[in-house]
Amino acid sequence: MRSPVFRMVVLAAMLGASAACGDDEPTPTEPTPVRTTTTRTFEGTLTVNGARTHDFTATGSGEIRLTLTALAPDSAARIGVSLGTWNGAVCQVVLANDNATQGAVVVGNAGAAGNFCARVYDVGLLSAPTDYSLTVVHY
């Protein structure tokens, strides 16, 4: 037969364990805000020795991805594509690919919302005007 002290110890342990299982409300957490991705398409014609700049605004920090989606009539043509910051008049190039063909990608990371630019330019290899299409994906 067990002693009354042993029963008291077992009872105290059971009460302590049941107190730890209280029905406290969980601490509410703030929902993670949903970030909206924006996709912009820029199209035009790049002339021999020419350049074109397209500005856009990113509303948040995060990745900016520029893809050279089309070149015509020659999809194997080589041109330059770049990403940079836009001050309202000038594109300050930050990342560039001076040997881009159709499908080339330039990826950067914006630390904050701001004004940015995508630029295409002849690197001295075009022999005729070339139509292009750029896709820019950003927050």
PyMOL commands that place a pseudoatom at each C-alpha (Angstrom):
pseudoatom trace, name=CA, resn=MET, resi=1, chain=A, elem=C, hetatm=0, pos=[0.000, 0.000, 0.000]
pseudoatom trace, name=CA, resn=ARG, resi=2, chain=A, elem=C, hetatm=0, pos=[1.255, 3.433, -0.835]
pseudoatom trace, name=CA, resn=SER, resi=3, chain=A, elem=C, hetatm=0, pos=[1.896, 6.073, 1.768]
pseudoatom trace, name=CA, resn=PRO, resi=4, chain=A, elem=C, hetatm=0, pos=[-0.148, 9.285, 2.007]
pseudoatom trace, name=CA, resn=VAL, resi=5, chain=A, elem=C, hetatm=0, pos=[3.009, 11.294, 1.205]
pseudoatom trace, name=CA, resn=PHE, resi=6, chain=A, elem=C, hetatm=0, pos=[3.440, 9.411, -2.055]
pseudoatom trace, name=CA, resn=ARG, resi=7, chain=A, elem=C, hetatm=0, pos=[-0.192, 10.098, -2.988]
pseudoatom trace, name=CA, resn=MET, resi=8, chain=A, elem=C, hetatm=0, pos=[0.275, 13.793, -2.237]
pseudoatom trace, name=CA, resn=VAL, resi=9, chain=A, elem=C, hetatm=0, pos=[3.372, 13.958, -4.456]
pseudoatom trace, name=CA, resn=VAL, resi=10, chain=A, elem=C, hetatm=0, pos=[1.531, 12.238, -7.319]
pseudoatom trace, name=CA, resn=LEU, resi=11, chain=A, elem=C, hetatm=0, pos=[-1.505, 14.521, -6.867]
pseudoatom trace, name=CA, resn=ALA, resi=12, chain=A, elem=C, hetatm=0, pos=[0.708, 17.643, -6.825]
pseudoatom trace, name=CA, resn=ALA, resi=13, chain=A, elem=C, hetatm=0, pos=[2.461, 16.501, -10.012]
pseudoatom trace, name=CA, resn=MET, resi=14, chain=A, elem=C, hetatm=0, pos=[-0.874, 15.916, -11.742]
pseudoatom trace, name=CA, resn=LEU, resi=15, chain=A, elem=C, hetatm=0, pos=[-2.201, 19.314, -10.687]
pseudoatom trace, name=CA, resn=GLY, resi=16, chain=A, elem=C, hetatm=0, pos=[0.986, 21.003, -11.896]
pseudoatom trace, name=CA, resn=ALA, resi=17, chain=A, elem=C, hetatm=0, pos=[0.778, 19.253, -15.243]
pseudoatom trace, name=CA, resn=SER, resi=18, chain=A, elem=C, hetatm=0, pos=[-2.869, 20.171, -15.718]
pseudoatom trace, name=CA, resn=ALA, resi=19, chain=A, elem=C, hetatm=0, pos=[-2.153, 23.815, -14.854]
pseudoatom trace, name=CA, resn=ALA, resi=20, chain=A, elem=C, hetatm=0, pos=[0.444, 23.911, -17.640]
pseudoatom trace, name=CA, resn=CYS, resi=21, chain=A, elem=C, hetatm=0, pos=[-2.283, 22.890, -20.094]
pseudoatom trace, name=CA, resn=GLY, resi=22, chain=A, elem=C, hetatm=0, pos=[-4.319, 26.031, -19.490]
pseudoatom trace, name=CA, resn=ASP, resi=23, chain=A, elem=C, hetatm=0, pos=[-6.613, 27.475, -22.106]
pseudoatom trace, name=CA, resn=ASP, resi=24, chain=A, elem=C, hetatm=0, pos=[-4.654, 30.683, -22.673]
pseudoatom trace, name=CA, resn=GLU, resi=25, chain=A, elem=C, hetatm=0, pos=[-5.541, 32.548, -25.838]
pseudoatom trace, name=CA, resn=PRO, resi=26, chain=A, elem=C, hetatm=0, pos=[-2.760, 32.419, -28.443]
pseudoatom trace, name=CA, resn=THR, resi=27, chain=A, elem=C, hetatm=0, pos=[-1.018, 35.688, -29.144]
pseudoatom trace, name=CA, resn=PRO, resi=28, chain=A, elem=C, hetatm=0, pos=[-2.428, 37.115, -32.377]
pseudoatom trace, name=CA, resn=THR, resi=29, chain=A, elem=C, hetatm=0, pos=[0.059, 37.722, -35.161]
pseudoatom trace, name=CA, resn=GLU, resi=30, chain=A, elem=C, hetatm=0, pos=[-0.111, 40.372, -37.850]
pseudoatom trace, name=CA, resn=PRO, resi=31, chain=A, elem=C, hetatm=0, pos=[-0.882, 38.959, -41.276]
pseudoatom trace, name=CA, resn=THR, resi=32, chain=A, elem=C, hetatm=0, pos=[1.955, 39.132, -43.757]
pseudoatom trace, name=CA, resn=PRO, resi=33, chain=A, elem=C, hetatm=0, pos=[1.091, 41.802, -46.314]
pseudoatom trace, name=CA, resn=VAL, resi=34, chain=A, elem=C, hetatm=0, pos=[0.564, 40.524, -49.827]
pseudoatom trace, name=CA, resn=ARG, resi=35, chain=A, elem=C, hetatm=0, pos=[3.081, 42.009, -52.250]
pseudoatom trace, name=CA, resn=THR, resi=36, chain=A, elem=C, hetatm=0, pos=[1.844, 42.768, -55.709]
pseudoatom trace, name=CA, resn=THR, resi=37, chain=A, elem=C, hetatm=0, pos=[4.110, 41.919, -58.608]
pseudoatom trace, name=CA, resn=THR, resi=38, chain=A, elem=C, hetatm=0, pos=[3.956, 44.294, -61.554]
pseudoatom trace, name=CA, resn=THR, resi=39, chain=A, elem=C, hetatm=0, pos=[4.834, 43.236, -65.087]
pseudoatom trace, name=CA, resn=ARG, resi=40, chain=A, elem=C, hetatm=0, pos=[5.597, 45.885, -67.706]
pseudoatom trace, name=CA, resn=THR, resi=41, chain=A, elem=C, hetatm=0, pos=[6.267, 45.321, -71.396]
pseudoatom trace, name=CA, resn=PHE, resi=42, chain=A, elem=C, hetatm=0, pos=[8.260, 47.814, -73.437]
pseudoatom trace, name=CA, resn=GLU, resi=43, chain=A, elem=C, hetatm=0, pos=[8.506, 47.601, -77.211]
pseudoatom trace, name=CA, resn=GLY, resi=44, chain=A, elem=C, hetatm=0, pos=[10.201, 49.637, -79.885]
pseudoatom trace, name=CA, resn=THR, resi=45, chain=A, elem=C, hetatm=0, pos=[12.697, 49.757, -82.695]
pseudoatom trace, name=CA, resn=LEU, resi=46, chain=A, elem=C, hetatm=0, pos=[16.398, 50.011, -82.010]
pseudoatom trace, name=CA, resn=THR, resi=47, chain=A, elem=C, hetatm=0, pos=[18.270, 51.809, -84.790]
pseudoatom trace, name=CA, resn=VAL, resi=48, chain=A, elem=C, hetatm=0, pos=[21.872, 51.255, -85.833]
pseudoatom trace, name=CA, resn=ASN, resi=49, chain=A, elem=C, hetatm=0, pos=[24.064, 53.007, -83.205]
pseudoatom trace, name=CA, resn=GLY, resi=50, chain=A, elem=C, hetatm=0, pos=[20.881, 53.933, -81.303]
pseudoatom trace, name=CA, resn=ALA, resi=51, chain=A, elem=C, hetatm=0, pos=[19.552, 53.496, -77.789]
pseudoatom trace, name=CA, resn=ARG, resi=52, chain=A, elem=C, hetatm=0, pos=[16.150, 53.562, -76.101]
pseudoatom trace, name=CA, resn=THR, resi=53, chain=A, elem=C, hetatm=0, pos=[15.326, 54.100, -72.441]
pseudoatom trace, name=CA, resn=HIS, resi=54, chain=A, elem=C, hetatm=0, pos=[12.096, 53.109, -70.670]
pseudoatom trace, name=CA, resn=ASP, resi=55, chain=A, elem=C, hetatm=0, pos=[11.390, 54.344, -67.135]
pseudoatom trace, name=CA, resn=PHE, resi=56, chain=A, elem=C, hetatm=0, pos=[9.157, 52.700, -64.526]
pseudoatom trace, name=CA, resn=THR, resi=57, chain=A, elem=C, hetatm=0, pos=[8.368, 52.984, -60.831]
pseudoatom trace, name=CA, resn=ALA, resi=58, chain=A, elem=C, hetatm=0, pos=[8.717, 50.115, -58.357]
pseudoatom trace, name=CA, resn=THR, resi=59, chain=A, elem=C, hetatm=0, pos=[6.423, 50.505, -55.357]
pseudoatom trace, name=CA, resn=GLY, resi=60, chain=A, elem=C, hetatm=0, pos=[8.473, 48.369, -52.997]
pseudoatom trace, name=CA, resn=SER, resi=61, chain=A, elem=C, hetatm=0, pos=[11.805, 46.736, -52.405]
pseudoatom trace, name=CA, resn=GLY, resi=62, chain=A, elem=C, hetatm=0, pos=[12.735, 43.439, -53.993]
pseudoatom trace, name=CA, resn=GLU, resi=63, chain=A, elem=C, hetatm=0, pos=[13.855, 41.831, -57.201]
pseudoatom trace, name=CA, resn=ILE, resi=64, chain=A, elem=C, hetatm=0, pos=[13.671, 43.563, -60.568]
pseudoatom trace, name=CA, resn=ARG, resi=65, chain=A, elem=C, hetatm=0, pos=[13.959, 41.198, -63.522]
pseudoatom trace, name=CA, resn=LEU, resi=66, chain=A, elem=C, hetatm=0, pos=[14.476, 42.446, -67.085]
pseudoatom trace, name=CA, resn=THR, resi=67, chain=A, elem=C, hetatm=0, pos=[14.040, 39.934, -69.920]
pseudoatom trace, name=CA, resn=LEU, resi=68, chain=A, elem=C, hetatm=0, pos=[14.777, 40.615, -73.588]
pseudoatom trace, name=CA, resn=THR, resi=69, chain=A, elem=C, hetatm=0, pos=[11.739, 38.722, -74.847]
pseudoatom trace, name=CA, resn=ALA, resi=70, chain=A, elem=C, hetatm=0, pos=[11.971, 39.382, -78.590]
pseudoatom trace, name=CA, resn=LEU, resi=71, chain=A, elem=C, hetatm=0, pos=[14.307, 40.622, -81.302]
pseudoatom trace, name=CA, resn=ALA, resi=72, chain=A, elem=C, hetatm=0, pos=[13.165, 40.799, -84.942]
pseudoatom trace, name=CA, resn=PRO, resi=73, chain=A, elem=C, hetatm=0, pos=[13.853, 40.213, -87.713]
pseudoatom trace, name=CA, resn=ASP, resi=74, chain=A, elem=C, hetatm=0, pos=[16.997, 38.492, -86.347]
pseudoatom trace, name=CA, resn=SER, resi=75, chain=A, elem=C, hetatm=0, pos=[16.438, 36.835, -82.939]
pseudoatom trace, name=CA, resn=ALA, resi=76, chain=A, elem=C, hetatm=0, pos=[20.179, 36.050, -82.784]
pseudoatom trace, name=CA, resn=ALA, resi=77, chain=A, elem=C, hetatm=0, pos=[21.152, 39.742, -83.005]
pseudoatom trace, name=CA, resn=ARG, resi=78, chain=A, elem=C, hetatm=0, pos=[23.374, 40.977, -80.174]
pseudoatom trace, name=CA, resn=ILE, resi=79, chain=A, elem=C, hetatm=0, pos=[22.517, 44.214, -78.384]
pseudoatom trace, name=CA, resn=GLY, resi=80, chain=A, elem=C, hetatm=0, pos=[23.012, 45.753, -74.949]
pseudoatom trace, name=CA, resn=VAL, resi=81, chain=A, elem=C, hetatm=0, pos=[20.371, 45.725, -72.201]
pseudoatom trace, name=CA, resn=SER, resi=82, chain=A, elem=C, hetatm=0, pos=[20.648, 47.339, -68.794]
pseudoatom trace, name=CA, resn=LEU, resi=83, chain=A, elem=C, hetatm=0, pos=[18.820, 48.237, -65.592]
pseudoatom trace, name=CA, resn=GLY, resi=84, chain=A, elem=C, hetatm=0, pos=[19.413, 51.425, -63.681]
pseudoatom trace, name=CA, resn=THR, resi=85, chain=A, elem=C, hetatm=0, pos=[17.939, 54.248, -61.646]
pseudoatom trace, name=CA, resn=TRP, resi=86, chain=A, elem=C, hetatm=0, pos=[15.936, 57.042, -63.251]
pseudoatom trace, name=CA, resn=ASN, resi=87, chain=A, elem=C, hetatm=0, pos=[16.218, 60.654, -62.080]
pseudoatom trace, name=CA, resn=GLY, resi=88, chain=A, elem=C, hetatm=0, pos=[13.609, 62.047, -64.473]
pseudoatom trace, name=CA, resn=ALA, resi=89, chain=A, elem=C, hetatm=0, pos=[16.062, 62.786, -67.275]
pseudoatom trace, name=CA, resn=VAL, resi=90, chain=A, elem=C, hetatm=0, pos=[18.909, 60.248, -67.187]
pseudoatom trace, name=CA, resn=CYS, resi=91, chain=A, elem=C, hetatm=0, pos=[19.187, 56.481, -66.731]
pseudoatom trace, name=CA, resn=GLN, resi=92, chain=A, elem=C, hetatm=0, pos=[22.074, 55.790, -64.351]
pseudoatom trace, name=CA, resn=VAL, resi=93, chain=A, elem=C, hetatm=0, pos=[23.065, 52.265, -65.433]
pseudoatom trace, name=CA, resn=VAL, resi=94, chain=A, elem=C, hetatm=0, pos=[23.674, 49.861, -62.552]
pseudoatom trace, name=CA, resn=LEU, resi=95, chain=A, elem=C, hetatm=0, pos=[23.592, 46.439, -64.258]
pseudoatom trace, name=CA, resn=ALA, resi=96, chain=A, elem=C, hetatm=0, pos=[24.316, 45.776, -67.928]
pseudoatom trace, name=CA, resn=ASN, resi=97, chain=A, elem=C, hetatm=0, pos=[24.655, 42.954, -70.424]
pseudoatom trace, name=CA, resn=ASP, resi=98, chain=A, elem=C, hetatm=0, pos=[26.512, 44.224, -73.511]
pseudoatom trace, name=CA, resn=ASN, resi=99, chain=A, elem=C, hetatm=0, pos=[26.131, 40.919, -75.374]
pseudoatom trace, name=CA, resn=ALA, resi=100, chain=A, elem=C, hetatm=0, pos=[22.426, 40.132, -75.012]
pseudoatom trace, name=CA, resn=THR, resi=101, chain=A, elem=C, hetatm=0, pos=[20.401, 38.007, -77.400]
pseudoatom trace, name=CA, resn=GLN, resi=102, chain=A, elem=C, hetatm=0, pos=[16.725, 37.112, -77.285]
pseudoatom trace, name=CA, resn=GLY, resi=103, chain=A, elem=C, hetatm=0, pos=[15.956, 35.518, -73.909]
pseudoatom trace, name=CA, resn=ALA, resi=104, chain=A, elem=C, hetatm=0, pos=[18.737, 37.314, -72.002]
pseudoatom trace, name=CA, resn=VAL, resi=105, chain=A, elem=C, hetatm=0, pos=[17.912, 38.259, -68.404]
pseudoatom trace, name=CA, resn=VAL, resi=106, chain=A, elem=C, hetatm=0, pos=[19.318, 40.983, -66.146]
pseudoatom trace, name=CA, resn=VAL, resi=107, chain=A, elem=C, hetatm=0, pos=[18.338, 40.721, -62.462]
pseudoatom trace, name=CA, resn=GLY, resi=108, chain=A, elem=C, hetatm=0, pos=[18.796, 43.349, -59.776]
pseudoatom trace, name=CA, resn=ASN, resi=109, chain=A, elem=C, hetatm=0, pos=[17.523, 44.012, -56.283]
pseudoatom trace, name=CA, resn=ALA, resi=110, chain=A, elem=C, hetatm=0, pos=[15.908, 47.297, -55.257]
pseudoatom trace, name=CA, resn=GLY, resi=111, chain=A, elem=C, hetatm=0, pos=[16.461, 48.181, -51.610]
pseudoatom trace, name=CA, resn=ALA, resi=112, chain=A, elem=C, hetatm=0, pos=[13.433, 50.486, -51.622]
pseudoatom trace, name=CA, resn=ALA, resi=113, chain=A, elem=C, hetatm=0, pos=[10.665, 51.780, -53.830]
pseudoatom trace, name=CA, resn=GLY, resi=114, chain=A, elem=C, hetatm=0, pos=[11.838, 54.178, -56.491]
pseudoatom trace, name=CA, resn=ASN, resi=115, chain=A, elem=C, hetatm=0, pos=[12.220, 55.193, -60.102]
pseudoatom trace, name=CA, resn=PHE, resi=116, chain=A, elem=C, hetatm=0, pos=[14.120, 52.802, -62.335]
pseudoatom trace, name=CA, resn=CYS, resi=117, chain=A, elem=C, hetatm=0, pos=[14.909, 52.369, -66.016]
pseudoatom trace, name=CA, resn=ALA, resi=118, chain=A, elem=C, hetatm=0, pos=[15.426, 49.656, -68.604]
pseudoatom trace, name=CA, resn=ARG, resi=119, chain=A, elem=C, hetatm=0, pos=[17.673, 50.492, -71.533]
pseudoatom trace, name=CA, resn=VAL, resi=120, chain=A, elem=C, hetatm=0, pos=[18.468, 48.835, -74.878]
pseudoatom trace, name=CA, resn=TYR, resi=121, chain=A, elem=C, hetatm=0, pos=[21.329, 49.947, -77.090]
pseudoatom trace, name=CA, resn=ASP, resi=122, chain=A, elem=C, hetatm=0, pos=[23.320, 48.954, -80.138]
pseudoatom trace, name=CA, resn=VAL, resi=123, chain=A, elem=C, hetatm=0, pos=[26.799, 47.758, -79.192]
pseudoatom trace, name=CA, resn=GLY, resi=124, chain=A, elem=C, hetatm=0, pos=[28.047, 48.269, -82.765]
pseudoatom trace, name=CA, resn=LEU, resi=125, chain=A, elem=C, hetatm=0, pos=[26.757, 44.967, -84.135]
pseudoatom trace, name=CA, resn=LEU, resi=126, chain=A, elem=C, hetatm=0, pos=[23.436, 45.953, -85.742]
pseudoatom trace, name=CA, resn=SER, resi=127, chain=A, elem=C, hetatm=0, pos=[23.372, 46.378, -89.516]
pseudoatom trace, name=CA, resn=ALA, resi=128, chain=A, elem=C, hetatm=0, pos=[19.677, 47.331, -89.715]
pseudoatom trace, name=CA, resn=PRO, resi=129, chain=A, elem=C, hetatm=0, pos=[16.923, 48.601, -87.394]
pseudoatom trace, name=CA, resn=THR, resi=130, chain=A, elem=C, hetatm=0, pos=[15.755, 45.853, -85.015]
pseudoatom trace, name=CA, resn=ASP, resi=131, chain=A, elem=C, hetatm=0, pos=[12.415, 45.550, -83.250]
pseudoatom trace, name=CA, resn=TYR, resi=132, chain=A, elem=C, hetatm=0, pos=[12.617, 44.527, -79.595]
pseudoatom trace, name=CA, resn=SER, resi=133, chain=A, elem=C, hetatm=0, pos=[10.382, 43.661, -76.686]
pseudoatom trace, name=CA, resn=LEU, resi=134, chain=A, elem=C, hetatm=0, pos=[11.401, 43.863, -73.020]
pseudoatom trace, name=CA, resn=THR, resi=135, chain=A, elem=C, hetatm=0, pos=[9.528, 42.482, -70.022]
pseudoatom trace, name=CA, resn=VAL, resi=136, chain=A, elem=C, hetatm=0, pos=[10.235, 43.971, -66.603]
pseudoatom trace, name=CA, resn=VAL, resi=137, chain=A, elem=C, hetatm=0, pos=[8.862, 42.271, -63.473]
pseudoatom trace, name=CA, resn=HIS, resi=138, chain=A, elem=C, hetatm=0, pos=[9.095, 44.084, -60.129]
pseudoatom trace, name=CA, resn=TYR, resi=139, chain=A, elem=C, hetatm=0, pos=[7.265, 44.892, -56.868]
for i in range(1, 139): cmd.bond("trace and resi %d" % i, "trace and resi %d" % (i + 1))
show_as sticks, trace
zoom trace
